[in-house]
Amino acid sequence: MKKVLVVNSNPKPNEISFGLRLGEHYLASLQAAADVQIERVNLYEENIPLIDGSVLDGWGKAAAGETLSEQQLQTMGRMNEILEQFIAADVVIFITPMWNLSYPPLLKAYIDNVIIAGRTFKYTAEGPQGLLNGKKVVHIEARGGFYSEGPAQAMRFTDSYLSAVMAFIGITEYENVVVEGMNAVPDRAEALLEEAKQRAEASVKRMFAQV
């Protein structure tokens, strides 16, 4: 049985979110196709520490063998919990909206908790090397406009960033399943979701054939 970690960065209820509805369809298709254990994380319901002055100070103290404050110990402990949960998963499914050409801020905060030198990547004489080879990532994304082709494709910063940062830590088995254009053509929104659901089913077959 493979461990699947679902990271949701959308605070909306499922019924009014195209991305979350697509995500639930993906998970239902996955559970029908493979023996998996699913664990969910809602970033808007969890404590996701930010890298701030206290965290940077704590990292410096830890490296120097100095005593951390009680607050720093609690924060570092929580960051380590997030990291260990991410490392333990065989598959990570990110469900994200595109907000103003980027992510909700809590997703960046989450990523900052798992891109850790010595744990998920290391520095070598040849440059940084990812340590999480063998994992898979699926990025389920909702975009109000059309960004898959045409001039707007250059502004698709969300998926380009997530795929790059996952590759940086060694995860190269990666797929992006998108539902887009719902705000641009609202009369076709449900049809666009149905088309995306078909792509989701095809992704499950590709990504989980050997699970």
LINURMO-V844192 format. One record per residue. RES is the residue in one small letter. SS is DSSP state (helix for helix, strand for strand, loop for the rest). OMEGA is omega in degrees with one decimal (none if undefined). D_LAST is the distance of its C-alpha to the last C-alpha in Angstrom with 1 decimal. Layout:
res ss omega d_last
RES SS OMEGA D_LAST
RES SS OMEGA D_LAST
//
This chain:
res ss omega d_last
m loop -179.3 7.8
k strand 177.7 6.9
k strand 179.6 10.2
v strand 177.5 10.9
l strand 179.8 14.5
v strand -177.8 16.5
v strand -177.7 19.7
n strand 179.4 22.3
s loop 178.9 25.5
n loop -177.3 27.4
p loop -178.2 30.1
k loop 167.7 30.7
p loop -177.8 30.0
n helix -170.7 27.1
e helix 179.2 29.5
i helix 179.3 31.4
s loop 177.0 28.6
f helix -179.6 27.0
g helix -180.0 24.3
l helix 175.7 23.4
r helix 175.9 23.5
l helix 178.3 21.1
g helix 179.2 18.8
e helix 176.9 19.0
h helix 178.2 18.2
y helix -177.6 15.1
l helix 177.5 14.0
a helix 177.8 15.1
s helix 179.6 13.3
l helix -179.7 9.9
q helix 177.6 10.9
a helix -173.6 11.9
a helix -171.6 8.8
a loop 178.1 6.1
d loop -174.3 7.1
v strand 172.6 8.1
q strand -173.5 11.4
i strand 174.4 13.4
e strand -175.2 16.4
r strand 173.6 19.0
v strand 173.6 21.7
n strand -172.8 24.7
l loop 178.5 26.6
y loop 176.7 29.8
e loop -176.9 29.7
e loop 172.0 28.9
n loop 179.5 31.1
i loop -177.1 29.9
p loop 172.8 32.6
l loop 169.1 34.2
i loop -179.9 35.2
d loop -177.6 38.9
g helix -179.9 42.0
s helix 178.5 41.4
v helix 180.0 37.8
l helix 177.2 39.2
d helix 179.4 42.1
g helix 177.1 39.8
w helix 178.6 37.7
g helix 178.7 41.1
k helix -179.1 42.4
a helix 179.3 39.3
a helix -178.4 39.5
a helix -179.5 43.2
g loop -179.2 42.8
e loop -177.5 44.7
t loop 177.4 44.5
l loop 175.3 42.5
s loop 178.8 43.8
e helix 178.1 42.4
q helix 179.1 41.0
q helix 177.7 39.3
l helix 179.2 37.8
q helix -179.5 36.3
t helix 179.6 35.0
m helix 178.0 33.5
g helix 178.9 31.9
r helix 177.9 30.3
m helix 179.5 29.1
n helix 176.1 27.5
e helix 179.3 25.7
i helix -180.0 24.2
l helix -177.8 23.2
e helix 177.8 21.7
q helix 178.7 19.6
f helix -178.8 18.3
i helix -175.7 17.7
a helix -176.6 15.8
a loop 172.9 13.1
d loop -178.8 9.8
v strand 173.7 10.1
v strand 177.2 13.6
i strand 176.3 14.8
f strand 174.2 18.5
i strand -172.0 20.7
t strand 165.2 24.1
p strand 168.3 27.3
m loop 176.7 29.6
w strand 176.4 32.8
n loop 178.2 35.8
l loop -179.5 33.6
s strand -178.7 31.7
y loop 161.4 29.5
p loop -173.6 30.7
p helix -178.6 32.1
l helix 176.8 29.9
l helix 176.2 26.8
k helix 177.4 28.8
a helix 178.7 29.8
y helix 179.7 26.2
i helix 178.3 25.3
d helix 177.3 28.4
n helix -176.2 27.2
v helix 175.2 24.0
i loop -170.2 25.6
i loop 178.4 27.4
a strand -179.4 29.0
g loop -179.7 28.2
r loop -179.6 25.0
t loop 170.8 22.8
f strand 177.2 25.0
k strand 175.7 28.1
y strand 177.9 31.3
t strand 178.2 32.1
a loop -180.0 35.0
e loop -178.5 33.0
g strand -179.6 32.0
p strand -179.8 29.2
q strand 178.9 25.9
g strand -176.4 22.6
l loop -174.5 21.0
l loop 177.6 17.5
n loop 176.9 15.9
g loop 175.7 12.2
k loop 176.2 11.6
k strand 175.6 10.9
v strand 171.5 13.5
v strand 178.7 14.2
h strand 176.9 18.0
i strand -168.7 19.3
e strand 174.7 23.0
a strand 178.5 26.1
r strand -178.5 29.3
g loop 178.1 32.6
g loop 178.4 33.8
f loop -177.2 32.5
y loop -176.1 31.3
s loop 179.5 28.9
e loop -178.4 31.9
g loop -176.3 35.6
p helix -177.6 37.6
a helix -179.9 35.6
q helix 179.7 32.5
a helix -179.5 34.3
m helix 179.4 34.0
r loop -174.8 30.2
f helix -174.2 30.2
t helix -176.5 27.4
d helix 179.3 24.4
s helix 177.9 26.1
y helix -175.9 26.6
l helix 179.3 23.1
s helix 180.0 21.5
a helix -176.6 24.2
v helix 174.9 24.0
m helix 176.2 20.2
a helix 179.0 20.8
f helix 179.0 23.7
i loop 170.7 21.6
g loop -177.8 19.2
i loop -176.8 16.4
t loop 172.9 16.6
e strand -167.0 13.3
y strand 175.5 15.0
e strand 176.3 15.7
n strand 177.9 18.8
v strand -168.7 19.0
v strand 162.4 22.7
v strand -174.1 25.1
e strand 174.8 28.6
g loop -174.4 32.3
m loop 177.9 32.8
n loop 179.7 35.9
a loop 179.3 37.2
v loop -174.1 37.2
p helix 179.1 37.0
d helix 179.3 37.9
r helix -171.8 34.7
a helix -178.0 32.4
e helix 177.6 30.8
a helix 177.8 30.3
l helix 177.3 28.7
l helix 179.2 26.2
e helix 176.9 25.4
e helix 179.5 24.9
a helix 177.9 22.5
k helix 177.5 20.5
q helix 176.6 20.1
r helix 177.7 18.9
a helix 179.1 16.4
e helix 177.7 14.9
a helix 178.7 14.9
s helix 177.9 13.1
v helix -179.1 10.2
k helix -179.8 10.0
r helix -170.5 10.4
m helix -172.1 8.3
f loop 179.3 5.0
a loop -175.8 5.8
q loop -178.2 3.8
v loop none 0.0
//
